[in-house]
Amino acid sequence: MPGRKKVTTKRPMVGNKRSHSLRATRRQWKLNMQNKRFFVPELDQFVRIQVTTDEIRTIDKIGVVEFLKRQGKTVADVS
């Protein structure tokens, strides 16, 4: 999962993996990214957006257009 995401600017978390002897090695916790189709009633069509599962719950609650507006994007930017 390289770089930042298209809709939000979330990045993988980084930290240390600890062995039984407490030796530290670097590791990443990757985002749970999903390709999801959302229906936009204003356009009367579906748009496909790559979002995390946490963002899917937010979009279900407030809607696609409002979610993108809070991110400073439009439907045309992500499709």
C-alpha positions in Angstrom: 0.0 0.0 0.0 2.3 2.7 -1.2 1.8 6.4 -0.4 -1.4 8.2 0.5 -4.9 7.2 -0.5 -6.9 9.0 -3.2 -9.9 10.1 -1.1 -8.4 10.5 2.4 -4.8 11.0 3.2 -4.6 8.0 5.6 -1.2 6.1 5.6 -0.1 2.8 7.1 0.9 2.9 10.7 4.5 2.0 11.5 6.0 0.6 14.7 8.1 -2.2 16.1 7.5 -5.9 16.0 8.7 -7.4 19.3 10.0 -10.9 19.5 10.0 -13.1 22.6 13.4 -11.8 23.5 12.1 -8.2 22.9 14.3 -7.6 19.9 12.7 -4.8 17.8 12.3 -4.9 14.1 10.3 -2.3 12.1 6.9 -3.2 10.6 3.8 -1.7 9.1 0.1 -2.0 9.9 -1.6 -1.7 6.5 -5.0 -0.1 6.0 -8.0 -2.4 5.3 -8.7 -0.9 1.8 -11.8 -2.0 -0.1 -13.1 -1.2 -3.6 -16.7 -0.3 -3.0 -19.5 0.9 -5.3 -21.7 3.7 -3.8 -24.9 5.0 -5.3 -25.1 8.8 -5.7 -28.7 9.9 -6.0 -27.7 13.4 -7.3 -26.1 11.8 -10.3 -28.4 8.8 -10.4 -25.5 6.5 -10.9 -22.9 4.4 -9.0 -19.4 5.5 -8.3 -16.5 3.2 -7.4 -14.3 4.4 -4.6 -11.3 2.8 -2.8 -11.9 3.4 0.9 -11.1 1.9 4.3 -13.7 -0.1 6.2 -13.9 2.7 8.8 -14.8 5.1 6.0 -17.5 2.8 4.6 -19.3 3.0 7.9 -19.0 6.8 7.8 -20.3 7.0 4.2 -23.3 4.7 5.2 -24.1 7.2 8.0 -23.7 10.6 6.2 -23.7 9.8 2.5 -21.2 9.8 -0.3 -21.5 13.5 -1.3 -21.3 14.8 2.3 -18.3 12.5 3.0 -16.4 13.8 -0.1 -17.3 17.4 0.7 -15.7 17.0 4.2 -12.6 15.6 2.5 -12.5 18.6 0.1 -13.2 16.4 -2.9 -16.1 16.0 -5.4 -17.6 12.9 -7.1 -15.7 13.8 -10.3 -12.4 13.8 -8.4 -12.6 10.2 -7.3 -14.3 8.5 -10.3 
